[in-house]
């Protein structure tokens, strides 16, 4: 960080304000992206990888022939893409027409995973997989190297807005040279519908429906001035929500037509300008005029829908169950994606970020009421967007292969990481924000944490049965934050004190495996496969332990039988941490390794917890911890916050290791990482509360 831009001389209020203003300016609101999606050919499965079984897709292919799989990937900057390949036979991988990787005979035989880092340039990149048909197999699985990591490919130029990849008809010999020209000469699958046809075949869209069933069909058109239009259609029409006849006056701008049609009859329609007879083109109401698809189609319905409400965020109830919008052709859907960097997403670090924002909103009611109102509105928009898209996401998971691009964590829920942090923040924000229908998601989170999440025999949470295989059979200190704050708020929400008992129990279970008594620190992870604790006191992991304990102690009744022991643990941990604070007030990435870098998120967590301990009387001698909190916040203002609102020195998301050098040298800080923004805001607020 440029020291000239340091906030060292600023107040906590001023420091928090620049962080908030930057965050809101970049992430205040975003819209969801919609793309066509074909559930045929090559698409992602519930493991979030693409499955290309070319033996099944190309049953006519002779042994020794080749098929090409072609997709594109948009990179925001020059980067490498961590890419997994599970080959069924020989596979070569080309990136931007250059050979980047290939399978080996061992992975081909055992169908084992190979991991590659594919070099990408900024902008659109071509990915090409060349697969050879052998007696051992033909095709591959590929894509994300770890379950639930949500990245996807788009089809090349024939329909650039569609997720998926083309695959070619079998080729007897491989191409001598790979270029866009040679690739475009191949015959590609799956086939697109005939967009030139004036007739919409609804039976192709709903092959199981009867001729007399109904469908709702929406399309749009625009005119540049007020005009009379002639509408020729063999279905009942409504224009912008009003039933209309064959001739209607429309104002300039965009208009939506909704057609109610029998499935056996289909739809044929045209629009002309009445005076001149000039054709007016129609386009998809969401995908717009550049898309080849023109209709959004919903059904089937046993009777004509009455009072049909146009919306594109929730599935509809149809005669066959829940369904969403279809497009022309069979097995083709309108699909929703959250391509926003942060807005509307649900994940653990964003849960912390929004927790920091809501506390800042409350503090700013007295210091900056206008900004407080802005934060309030933003929080409601973000949380409500997450709530409103959950039903769609679950339908997407159940219908379109299993890998969702909205709520990809909650639709594949298998860990505390997926639900606890954000669920806790939803309950916190619901205290003083009007949120609609959040109870359903809270019930899902509560059920997972209280009934489904794996536990040891003594009730302590641990990790097993995960899509992320590296975490199998481990216990992470991080999971105190992923569980305890939610349990604290859930106890109040559900009026059930047993959840507080459960939260208290976790600290004793985690301490049994992770507490290093001589140093008064917590090991990051316990590995049950090797029956060892890693012995590395990772800064943020320890921060989660003390911060989560402060969350519990703030709501645990003074008469609770475990309170005295928990306060003793809080004091012991605090003493261990305080002695490792450096001269600048910062704590380090590996707490007892001074040569590791000064890490901002753990510094903020210790500042929060120290402040809470002082204010609530948990320390026998509070002065050193008051000083520690003040010193930590001074360090954060000097070392971690700049005048542009950037947050520096925050460790990125971690795996685990038994080597301190992994944490110190590989797990490096990332600018404006959401693991740090919210907790730094909380630290600044807790520092202000000291006064």
Secondary structure as GFF3:
##gff-version 3
##sequence-region A 1 691
A	DSSP	three_ten_helix	3	5	.	.	.	ID=ss1
A	DSSP	alpha_helix	12	27	.	.	.	ID=ss2
A	DSSP	beta_strand	33	38	.	.	.	ID=ss3
A	DSSP	beta_strand	43	44	.	.	.	ID=ss4
A	DSSP	beta_strand	49	53	.	.	.	ID=ss5
A	DSSP	alpha_helix	54	57	.	.	.	ID=ss6
A	DSSP	beta_strand	66	75	.	.	.	ID=ss7
A	DSSP	beta_strand	79	87	.	.	.	ID=ss8
A	DSSP	beta_strand	91	95	.	.	.	ID=ss9
A	DSSP	beta_strand	98	102	.	.	.	ID=ss10
A	DSSP	alpha_helix	105	110	.	.	.	ID=ss11
A	DSSP	beta_strand	113	120	.	.	.	ID=ss12
A	DSSP	beta_strand	123	132	.	.	.	ID=ss13
A	DSSP	beta_strand	139	143	.	.	.	ID=ss14
A	DSSP	three_ten_helix	157	159	.	.	.	ID=ss15
A	DSSP	beta_strand	166	168	.	.	.	ID=ss16
A	DSSP	alpha_helix	180	184	.	.	.	ID=ss17
A	DSSP	beta_strand	188	189	.	.	.	ID=ss18
A	DSSP	beta_strand	199	200	.	.	.	ID=ss19
A	DSSP	alpha_helix	202	205	.	.	.	ID=ss20
A	DSSP	beta_strand	214	223	.	.	.	ID=ss21
A	DSSP	beta_strand	227	233	.	.	.	ID=ss22
A	DSSP	beta_strand	236	239	.	.	.	ID=ss23
A	DSSP	beta_strand	242	243	.	.	.	ID=ss24
A	DSSP	beta_strand	247	250	.	.	.	ID=ss25
A	DSSP	beta_strand	253	262	.	.	.	ID=ss26
A	DSSP	beta_strand	267	273	.	.	.	ID=ss27
A	DSSP	beta_strand	279	280	.	.	.	ID=ss28
A	DSSP	beta_strand	296	301	.	.	.	ID=ss29
A	DSSP	beta_strand	316	318	.	.	.	ID=ss30
A	DSSP	beta_strand	321	323	.	.	.	ID=ss31
A	DSSP	beta_strand	332	337	.	.	.	ID=ss32
A	DSSP	alpha_helix	348	367	.	.	.	ID=ss33
A	DSSP	alpha_helix	369	388	.	.	.	ID=ss34
A	DSSP	alpha_helix	390	399	.	.	.	ID=ss35
A	DSSP	three_ten_helix	410	412	.	.	.	ID=ss36
A	DSSP	alpha_helix	416	430	.	.	.	ID=ss37
A	DSSP	alpha_helix	439	447	.	.	.	ID=ss38
A	DSSP	pi_helix	448	452	.	.	.	ID=ss39
A	DSSP	three_ten_helix	469	471	.	.	.	ID=ss40
A	DSSP	beta_strand	474	476	.	.	.	ID=ss41
A	DSSP	alpha_helix	479	494	.	.	.	ID=ss42
A	DSSP	alpha_helix	498	514	.	.	.	ID=ss43
A	DSSP	beta_strand	515	516	.	.	.	ID=ss44
A	DSSP	beta_strand	521	522	.	.	.	ID=ss45
A	DSSP	beta_strand	525	527	.	.	.	ID=ss46
A	DSSP	beta_strand	532	533	.	.	.	ID=ss47
A	DSSP	alpha_helix	539	553	.	.	.	ID=ss48
A	DSSP	alpha_helix	563	578	.	.	.	ID=ss49
A	DSSP	beta_strand	587	588	.	.	.	ID=ss50
A	DSSP	beta_strand	598	599	.	.	.	ID=ss51
A	DSSP	alpha_helix	600	615	.	.	.	ID=ss52
A	DSSP	alpha_helix	623	639	.	.	.	ID=ss53
A	DSSP	alpha_helix	660	661	.	.	.	ID=ss54
A	DSSP	pi_helix	662	666	.	.	.	ID=ss55
A	DSSP	alpha_helix	674	690	.	.	.	ID=ss56
###
